[in-house]
Amino acid sequence: MTIGFTEDTRSSRHHRRRTRPPARFDLSLSENPFPPLPSVLRAVNQALAQANRYPEFLPRELPENIARHIGVRGDQVVVGSGATGVAMQIMQSLTFDGAEIVAGTPTFDGYPIMAEMVGMTLVAVPLDAAGNQDLSATRRAIDKRTAIVVVCRPHNPTGTVVSSGELKSFLSAVPDRVTVILDEAYAEFLGPEDRVDTLALLRKHSNLLVLRTFSKAYGLAGLRIGYAYGRRELVERVRRLQLPFGVSAGAVAAVSASYAAQPELAARIRHITEEREALRNALLACGHPVPRSHANFLYLPGPGVATVLRRARIAAKAYPDGSARIAVGDREAGRAVLEAVAGLR
Ligand code: PMP
């Protein structure tokens, strides 16, 4: 099947947040540049026509649907307001006095923010020189206060992946009483050779929760839909904190319509990854040592990168050493990035 790209990806150009002066391109939140598919919009609209009604008291339809799709039972899935909402729920349900959460740093901003909200201490493990999460150092950072350890695969902000062998030995070395969040927010961008069989991992590890989202590859960040899956006992514990009426009927409809549109979504993912590779090659050619990314963003090591992007009115996620992370997929935005940083190296 051939799927043409009739619509363009100018959402990154036209979408403006509160940046001053207004950004020409907003690449700061690793969003999908494509607006929702027409079939998904229709399904959401239909659900919205009944927005005077409450959704399900505790979500059943959505976890059942996701469970069927990934090949687990409904009671092994917990859903929430984005992967952020689910991660928060996991942290709330597993915290104790003096609890710590261990994560490779820098990481997704949500982890330090939520750790503070739930009163957990974040133990930051520096990434290795290649931008990978250092799993040996992460293992050594686990102690009796550790409640949760996070492994992002791919990692945000570098886009790198730890090998499946490393991940497996790491999981075997983590004590059972410590919950591992395998954050796969960008899993759909992984090539087949880099995917891990999470169901096989779950058969071996009762302390594992796999975290996923509809915000990135599915392009539904504004609808706030995320989920985690794992062994029933652990998921059951996390589900106890489920917010009543907390998942909208629009979210349920969007997920069903997205599952029905897999080929079109897969074509968008291909487009985004091809743009990513082209932009990375161009950046490498100008001397920017951009790590190989397996997600929908690129990490441009500093110093100075974040500043030149800001001056070019390109909103990027900036890091204290002057590095920047930019979302990819929009060719025009990619060209603007290249122009902005070309003279730096
Ligand atoms: N995990 C990682 C690694 C992320 O980068 C993000 C979003 N930037 C999330 C989780 C949360 O995504 P959401 O809440 O939109 O589902």
Residues whose N, C-alpha, C, O or C-beta is under 5 A from the ligand:
A	BS01	PMP	L29 S81 G82 A83 T84 G85 F108 C152 N156 D183 A185 T213 S215 I225 G226
